[in-house]
C-alpha cells in the first residue's frame, strides 16, 4: 500500500499541475517561478514553462497507470521530464506534499538504476481505460495535460506570433482543476463523492471548459456513468 507521503506527492502532481498551468496561462511566468526555473518572467517563456509542467505531470500519470502507485511512477516521470519539469516536480512535492514526501522522492531517485526507469514519453503509452466515475475522472485529468501540451507545441492550432492560444489552455486547466481526483476520496464513498463534487463545480466551469470536457468525453474511451453524462450535458 502506498504511504501517505507518496499518495500526497502523486495527488499534488496532478492537482498543482493544473493549477499552475492555469496561473501561467492567465498571468505568465511569475517572478518566483522565473527564478526557480531559470525562465524569463511574463509570457516570453510561458509556453516552455507550461510544457515542462504538463510534460512531467503527464509522464507521472502515465507511469502510474503502467507501474502502479509506487515511487517508480515519480522516478519514471522525472526521467521523462525536462529541466523545468524536474524543478517543478521537486519544488511541488516539497512544498505541498511535505518534507517526508520530498525525502522519499530523493531516496527513490538515488536508488533508481543507472539507466533509471524506462523513459515514459508523454502520450506514447496510453493509460488503461476503466469505466465508472473514477475511470472517467482519471481519463479527463490525463487528457487535460495531453491537450495542453498539444496547444503549446510549435505549430499548434490557434498559435500566433504572440504564442499559444492561452484562453484555451486556461479553459482546459481550469476545468481539470474542477474534476475530482479519485484517489483522494475514501473508497466506499468515492463514486457518490465524485458525482457530488463534479456537479457542485460544474456550475462555475466556463462554457469553453464545458465544451472541451464534452468533446473530450466523447474521445476518452471511457463510458461515463449516466449520472456523469447528465452533469456534463448541463449548460449554463
C-alpha positions as CSV (number, residue, x, y, z in Angstrom):
1,X,0.0,0.0,0.0
2,X,1.3,3.4,-0.9
3,X,2.5,5.6,2.0
4,X,0.6,8.7,2.9
5,X,3.6,10.7,1.7
6,X,3.6,9.0,-1.7
7,X,-0.2,9.4,-2.1
8,X,0.2,13.2,-1.4
9,X,3.0,13.5,-3.8
10,X,1.0,11.8,-6.6
11,X,-2.1,13.8,-5.8
12,X,-0.2,17.1,-5.8
13,X,1.5,16.3,-9.1
14,X,-2.0,16.3,-10.8
15,X,-3.8,19.0,-8.8
16,X,-1.0,21.5,-8.6
17,X,-0.1,20.8,-12.2
18,X,-3.5,22.0,-13.5
19,X,-3.5,24.9,-11.1
20,X,0.0,26.1,-12.0
21,X,-0.8,25.8,-15.7
22,X,-3.9,27.8,-15.3
23,X,-2.0,30.5,-13.4
24,X,0.7,30.7,-16.1
25,X,-2.0,30.9,-18.9
26,X,-3.5,33.9,-17.1
27,X,-0.5,35.8,-15.8
28,X,2.6,34.3,-17.5
29,X,5.6,33.1,-15.6
30,X,5.6,34.8,-12.1
31,X,8.8,36.3,-10.7
32,X,9.3,33.4,-8.1
33,X,8.8,30.8,-10.8
34,X,11.2,32.6,-13.2
35,X,13.9,32.5,-10.5
36,X,13.2,28.9,-9.6
37,X,13.0,27.5,-13.2
38,X,15.5,29.8,-14.9
39,X,12.9,31.4,-17.1
40,X,12.1,35.0,-18.2
41,X,9.1,36.4,-16.3
42,X,5.9,37.1,-18.2
43,X,4.8,35.4,-21.4
44,X,8.1,35.3,-23.2
45,X,8.8,31.7,-21.9
46,X,5.4,30.8,-20.6
47,X,5.0,28.1,-23.3
48,X,8.2,26.5,-22.1
49,X,7.0,26.6,-18.5
50,X,3.6,25.1,-19.3
51,X,5.2,22.4,-21.5
52,X,7.6,21.4,-18.6
53,X,4.8,21.2,-16.0
54,X,2.3,19.4,-18.3
55,X,5.0,17.1,-19.5
56,X,6.2,15.9,-16.1
57,X,2.6,15.6,-14.8
58,X,1.5,13.5,-17.8
59,X,4.6,11.3,-17.6
60,X,3.9,10.6,-13.9
61,X,0.3,9.8,-14.6
62,X,1.2,7.5,-17.5
63,X,3.9,5.8,-15.5
64,X,1.5,5.3,-12.6
65,X,-1.1,3.7,-14.8
66,X,1.6,1.3,-16.1
67,X,3.8,0.8,-13.0
68,X,1.2,1.2,-10.2
69,X,1.2,3.8,-7.5
70,X,4.7,3.4,-6.2
71,X,7.7,5.8,-6.2
72,X,8.6,4.3,-9.5
73,X,5.9,6.4,-11.1
74,X,7.5,9.6,-9.9
75,X,11.1,8.5,-10.9
76,X,9.8,7.5,-14.3
77,X,8.2,10.9,-14.7
78,X,11.4,12.5,-13.6
79,X,13.3,10.6,-16.2
80,X,11.0,11.8,-18.9
81,X,10.9,15.4,-17.8
82,X,12.9,18.4,-19.0
83,X,14.7,20.7,-16.6
84,X,11.6,22.8,-15.9
85,X,9.5,19.7,-15.2
86,X,12.1,18.3,-12.8
87,X,12.5,21.6,-11.0
88,X,8.7,21.9,-10.7
89,X,8.2,18.4,-9.5
90,X,10.9,18.7,-6.8
91,X,9.5,22.0,-5.6
92,X,5.9,20.9,-5.7
93,X,6.5,17.7,-3.8
94,X,8.5,19.5,-1.1
95,X,6.1,22.5,-0.7
96,X,2.7,20.8,-1.0
97,X,3.3,17.1,-0.1
98,X,5.8,17.8,2.7
99,X,9.4,17.2,3.7
100,X,8.8,13.5,4.2
101,X,7.5,13.1,0.7
102,X,10.4,15.1,-0.7
103,X,12.8,12.9,1.2
104,X,11.0,9.9,-0.3
105,X,11.4,11.2,-3.8
106,X,15.1,11.9,-3.2
107,X,15.6,8.4,-1.9
108,X,13.7,6.8,-4.8
109,X,15.8,8.8,-7.3
110,X,19.0,7.9,-5.6
111,X,18.0,4.2,-5.6
112,X,17.0,4.1,-9.2
113,X,19.3,2.1,-11.5
114,X,21.8,4.0,-13.6
115,X,19.5,3.6,-16.6
116,X,16.7,4.9,-14.3
117,X,13.2,4.0,-15.0
118,X,12.4,3.5,-18.7
119,X,11.7,6.9,-20.1
120,X,8.0,7.5,-20.3
121,X,7.3,9.6,-23.3
122,X,4.1,11.6,-22.6
123,X,1.2,10.3,-24.6
124,X,3.1,7.4,-26.1
125,X,1.9,4.9,-23.5
126,X,-1.8,5.3,-23.0
127,X,-3.2,4.7,-19.6
128,X,-5.6,1.8,-19.1
129,X,-9.2,2.9,-19.6
130,X,-11.5,2.0,-16.8
131,X,-15.3,2.5,-16.7
132,X,-17.2,4.2,-14.0
133,X,-16.9,7.7,-12.4
134,X,-13.4,7.2,-11.2
135,X,-12.1,6.0,-14.5
136,X,-13.8,8.9,-16.3
137,X,-12.3,11.5,-13.9
138,X,-8.8,9.9,-14.4
139,X,-9.2,10.0,-18.1
140,X,-10.2,13.7,-18.1
141,X,-7.3,14.6,-15.8
142,X,-4.9,12.9,-18.1
143,X,-6.5,14.3,-21.2
144,X,-6.1,17.9,-19.9
145,X,-2.3,17.5,-19.8
146,X,-2.2,15.9,-23.2
147,X,-4.2,18.7,-24.8
148,X,-2.3,21.5,-23.0
149,X,0.9,20.0,-24.4
150,X,-0.5,20.0,-27.9
151,X,-1.6,23.6,-27.6
152,X,1.8,24.9,-26.5
153,X,3.7,22.9,-29.1
154,X,5.2,24.8,-32.1
155,X,2.8,24.9,-34.9
156,X,-0.2,24.2,-32.7
157,X,-3.7,25.3,-34.0
158,X,-4.5,28.8,-32.8
159,X,-0.9,29.6,-32.1
160,X,0.2,33.1,-33.3
161,X,3.4,35.1,-33.3
162,X,2.4,36.1,-29.7
163,X,2.3,32.5,-28.6
164,X,-0.2,29.7,-27.9
165,X,-4.0,30.1,-27.5
166,X,-3.8,31.0,-23.8
167,X,-7.5,31.2,-23.4
168,X,-7.9,27.6,-24.5
169,X,-5.0,26.5,-22.2
170,X,-6.6,28.3,-19.3
171,X,-10.1,26.8,-20.0
172,X,-8.7,23.3,-20.0
173,X,-6.6,23.7,-16.9
174,X,-9.4,25.4,-15.0
175,X,-11.9,22.7,-16.0
176,X,-9.5,19.9,-15.0
177,X,-8.9,21.6,-11.6
178,X,-12.6,21.2,-11.0
179,X,-12.6,17.5,-11.9
180,X,-12.3,15.4,-8.7
181,X,-9.1,13.4,-8.1
182,X,-10.5,9.9,-7.4
183,X,-7.6,8.6,-5.2
184,X,-8.0,11.4,-2.7
185,X,-11.5,10.2,-1.8
186,X,-12.5,7.3,0.5
187,X,-13.1,4.1,-1.5
188,X,-16.6,3.2,-0.3
189,X,-18.0,6.7,-0.8
190,X,-15.9,7.5,-3.9
191,X,-18.5,7.1,-6.7
192,X,-21.0,9.2,-4.8
193,X,-18.5,11.9,-3.8
194,X,-17.1,12.1,-7.3
195,X,-20.6,12.8,-8.7
196,X,-21.4,15.3,-5.9
197,X,-18.1,17.2,-6.3
198,X,-18.3,17.3,-10.1
199,X,-21.9,18.5,-10.0
200,X,-21.0,21.2,-7.5
201,X,-18.1,22.6,-9.5
202,X,-19.8,22.3,-13.0
203,X,-21.9,25.3,-12.4
204,X,-18.8,27.6,-12.2
205,X,-17.0,26.0,-15.1
206,X,-16.6,28.2,-18.1
207,X,-18.6,27.4,-21.3
208,X,-15.3,26.9,-23.1
209,X,-14.2,24.5,-20.4
210,X,-17.5,22.6,-20.6
211,X,-17.3,22.4,-24.4
212,X,-13.8,20.9,-24.1
213,X,-14.9,18.4,-21.5
214,X,-17.9,17.2,-23.6
215,X,-15.7,16.9,-26.6
216,X,-13.0,15.0,-24.7
217,X,-15.6,12.8,-23.1
218,X,-16.6,11.5,-26.5
219,X,-12.9,10.7,-27.2
220,X,-11.8,9.4,-23.9
221,X,-12.5,5.7,-24.4
222,X,-14.3,5.6,-21.1
223,X,-18.0,5.0,-20.9
224,X,-19.1,7.5,-18.3
225,X,-22.0,6.6,-16.0
226,X,-25.3,8.1,-16.9
227,X,-25.1,10.4,-13.9
228,X,-21.8,11.9,-15.2
229,X,-23.2,12.3,-18.7
230,X,-26.2,14.2,-17.3
231,X,-23.9,16.5,-15.3
232,X,-21.7,17.4,-18.3
233,X,-24.7,17.8,-20.6
234,X,-25.9,20.6,-18.4
235,X,-25.5,24.1,-19.8
236,X,-25.4,27.4,-18.0
